[in-house]
Amino acid sequence: MEARFVGGLPERRSARSRKVRGVVVDLMDKPGEWAEIRTYSGDKRNAGYVYAHNCRTGKNRSLSPAMGFEVEARSPTDGVVSIYARYIGRQT
């Protein structure tokens, strides 16, 4: 076996990263406006709060405050948790 040096990793092409990239572009096109980006229902409701928390704390880097995003979880109706996000610009 031999090492073959490539100079850098290729960009990830997972379906998840394409979905998040689309959300990021949409939010950046309308800075300051809140948008519903995900919903969780039934026994997955807690996952919605965890997702929003991971965004706010930087674990989900693409929608983190460092990248200029605010993310909140709300439960507008019983049994459903909606995730809202907006782009506010990077803080320098």
Secondary structure, DSSP 8 states (H G I E B T S, - for coil): ------SS------HHHHHHHHHHHHHHHSTT--EEEEEEEGGGHHHHHHHHHHHHTTSSGGGSGGGTEEEEEEEEETTEEEEEEEE-----
